[in-house]
Amino acid sequence: AVPMGEGLIPPLMDFTADFAVAMLQLTGIPVYREGLFFQLPTGNWSVVEGCSGVRYLIASLVLGTLYAYLTYTSYLKRSLFIIASLIVPIIANGCRAYGIVMIAHLSDMKLALGVDHFIYGWVWFGIVIFIMFYIGSLWRDSEEESTPLPVQSSSSVDTKKLMNSAVGVLLLTLAWPTMALVESHKFVENLSVNIDLPATGEWRELDDSFTGWTPAYQAPAAEMHKYYKSNGRKVGLYLALYTNQKQDQELINSQNVMIEQKHAVWAEKGKGKASLDLDGQTVAVKESILRSYNQSLYINHWYWIDGDNTSNEYLAKLIDARMRLCSDKPTALGIVVYTELGEKKELARDTL
């Protein structure tokens, strides 16, 4: 019942871009790619959230699970078909993206750009599901193979046992909201926090910003954005502090991003992993490259939770759970450092 799926969107977008570009190159069409953006001789394209295929995946999984239950009695066959219903839509979505780009390319950017862009997608999904169901029907279990469970009749119902079970279920159900209510009042709301970072070594704090960009973190308890300069090099530092975390006010959240989709000024042209030496400890961090019409930024970002540095969201959630259980002052930080990107990324890395 917990809403999920947003975390799948970025890797699905990456796969769609990889698949489409690889197919275009196999077709012999020259492609220049930067992150989720790629250019053909006939026009420019980008992979956005709607191109990720997460809708294909969810719809296929629901239909595939239902079909497997109605068609097979063997748990092995059911499991294999459900796995297929997870893999097939991802590949089908890559084919859809490639097909749409090819239609537009061959029509000199006259087709597959408006409403037909979406129509082609859903028609293609219907075709793929039909083919998947047809192939699955070749291994359909016959009705004779299905062995119905014996039905036991009961002439009387033990009301006392039924009531005891109902009370037990009710108490178990009420326990969790009660614990959540106690937890929500355990910590002080909206702490007044002052983050003061002195200048260190050769770096001196700047009075003005050298960029108009800022990370998109949702509802932190406090945040700080400062800029430093040394020997002509400039670095930005952003901190998002989370104390009493709750829904929509949490550090590990798919809505906390370096840039929102379809930003009016900035575009993410690349992302990956890097490492930083933090006080003698090598920490794996995430890296992003953002570009506007007149500036490029190289960014490293990660999490600091209860004294631990990590860029792994799953590990960060586990550390956060430990902290909330064991600490009377749970504190977590989103840390972002960035600098202007010149011709060589290595120089920007050295600066950070």
Disulfide bonds with the S-S distance in Angstrom:
none
